[in-house]
Amino acid sequence: MAERYSSFTPGGTAWFLQRVTAAFLIVVLAFHFFLLHFVNHASEVTLLGTQQRMDHIGYFLTMVLFLVAGAFHGVNGVYNALVNQGLSGTPKKVVLAVLSLAGLALVAQGTYVALVMAEMI
């Protein structure tokens, strides 16, 4: 029988954050779908409505945390999947750097859009 291998150290920080962000994403994604697909139907979602929702600090912070959690969860998951497939050495460092930069760029751009939508800049 094959041994189970995971690049996550059980109980480690990355392992813990992957699970915390997963739980957070499930809850916030459910909220997002409920609000934007059941309370407001897709045809009713407008730029003005988005700006009005982003004016509420609780909604704004939730969406920014949603962005950060999603970016971390995705980047960390892809990186660890590649490590589990045998990525090592210099390619591992390059992939980590590229994924980290891509994640930071995504968070920066998403935060900028959120700030514009909230008319904070």
N, C-alpha and C positions, 0 to 999 in steps of 0.2 A: 504494500500500500504506500502511495506517495505521501511524503511529508507535506504539511501545509506550510507555505512560506509567505510571509508578508513583510514588506519593507517598513511597515508601521511597527514601532515598538509598543506592544500593549501597555497602556498606562502612560505612554509618552505624551508630550505636548501636542505633536502633530496628530496622533491618534485621537486624543481628547478633542482637539479643535475640529477635526473632521466630523466627529459625532455631534458636537454642539452645533456646528453650522448646519448639519443635515436636519436636525430637529428644528432649528430656527427657520430654515428655508421651507420646510413643510408647513409650518404654521403661517408664515408670512405669505407663502404662495397661495394657500387656501384663502387668506384674507384678500389678497390681490384678485384672485379669480372671483370671489364672492362680490367684491365691490365693483369690479370693472366688467363683469360678465353677467351678473344677476341683478344687482341694484341698478347699475347703469349699463345698458346694452351697448354693444360695440358701436352702433351707429350714433349713440349719444355721447361718446367720448370725444371731446374737442380740446383744442389748445387752451381755450379759456377755462374749461372745466379742470384741466390738468393744473393750470396756474392757480386756480382757486383751492384745489386739494393741497398743493404744495405750500400754500400760505399757512397752513396749519402745521405748527412746529412738530407735533407728534407724528403726523403723516410724513413730513419731510425727513425727520430722523429715521423713521421706519424704512423708508425707501432707500436712504443712503446706507443704512445698515444691511438692508437686503442686497444692495449692490456689492458691498464689501464682503459679506458672507458668501455670496454666490461666486465672486471672483476667487476668493481664497479656496473655497470648497472645490471649485473646478480645477484651478491650477494645482492644488495639492493632490487632488485625485488623479489627474493626468500624469503628474510627475511620479507618483508612487506606482501607478500602473506600469509606466515605462521601466522603473527600477525593478519591479516584480518580473518583468519580461527579460531582465538581464542587463539593462543599461548600467554601465559602470565607467570609471576612469574619466578621461577628458570629455567624452560625449555627455556623460552624466552632468558634469559641471556646466557645459555649454547649454544643455537643455534646461537646467535649473535657472541659469541666467536669463535665457530667452523667455521662459515661462514667467519668471518673476517680473521682468520688464513689461511683458504683455499684460500681466495682471495689474501692475501699477498704472500702466497707461489706460487700461479699461476703467479703473477706479477714478483716476484723475479726470478723464473725459466724462464719465457718468456723474461725478460730483459737480463738475462744471455745468453740465446740462441741468442738474437738479437745482443748483444755485440760480441759474438763469430762469428756470421755470418758477422758482419761488420769488423772483425779482429781487434777489439779494445782491446781484451784481449787474 
